[in-house]
Amino acid sequence: MHIWQVNAFTNEPFKGNPAGVCIVSEFPSDDLAQKIAAEVNYSETTYLKKLSTNHYHIRWFSPKDECGLCGHATLAAAHLLWEQEHVKDDIITFESMGGPLTAQRNGSWITLNFPSFIIEPAPMPELLNKAFGFVPVTSVYKDDVMYVVVLPSVQAVRNLTPNLAKIAELPCRSVTVTALNDGEIDPNIDFVSRYFAPKVGIPEDPVCGSAHCRLTPLWAEKLNKTSMNALQVSDRTGFIKVTLEKNRVTLTAQAITVMEGNLLAAA
């Protein structure tokens, strides 16, 4: 099996979010797919099976489970399909656990069309408060997948050093922290974020597309604008142009292939 490393939400090596991408004629067994993902140990490894011209079935695996929706690995997959000339048209359709998704290219930029998720206001869980070290919090939101915590500043997001073991105890998949850019960094950036999912083997995801399916409607309402620029301020960083379109979110970004290899043995 051939596997590529593609860094998503960047056009630079060693930046953005690495994804493993495998193009297969048939999906490996769930057990093997999971073992490969754990061995590669990216936040997601994705498998692509061609259904017809420009139409693929996509599956995503974290180091510990199969994921229901993943933005960065979908961006990486689309980039690779075009780069390797498996697809010649400018639109790719994906069938996924998260529903039908599309990727459209415009030069070096790729736009993903993803579902939008509305998160509801929630109290700050005591366990999460402890995990954050009782830092000041502006507001808290949640759905059945993640908590989203709004912090007072970009610097507060950058400085956060959460207790990941406590985050892993929460009854959710992940936690996202976010803040408005109120002139602290590049004025073209509207908001920043970081993402933690230690429960599924992702201590901190460098750049998370599915989190922006929640952050986009949240900040669209707060800022009264539907198109925004987002920066994930992990150590690797990543840039996304986001737009809210009714019940969908578009994520526009770049990707770069940095490595390729072959699986030589499988149990």
Salt bridges, closest charged atoms under 4 A:
GLU26 OE1 - LYS49 NZ 2.99
ASP30 OD1 - ARG59 NH2 2.82
ASP31 OD2 - LYS35 NZ 3.21
ASP65 OD2 - ARG173 NH1 2.63
GLU66 OE2 - ARG59 NE 2.84
GLU83 OE2 - HIS79 NE2 3.43
ASP90 OD1 - ARG105 NE 2.68
GLU95 OE2 - HIS55 NE2 2.90
ASP143 OD2 - ARG214 NE 2.58
ASP190 OD1 - LYS225 NZ 2.90
GLU204 OE2 - ARG194 NE 2.82
GLU260 OE1 - HIS2 NE2 2.75
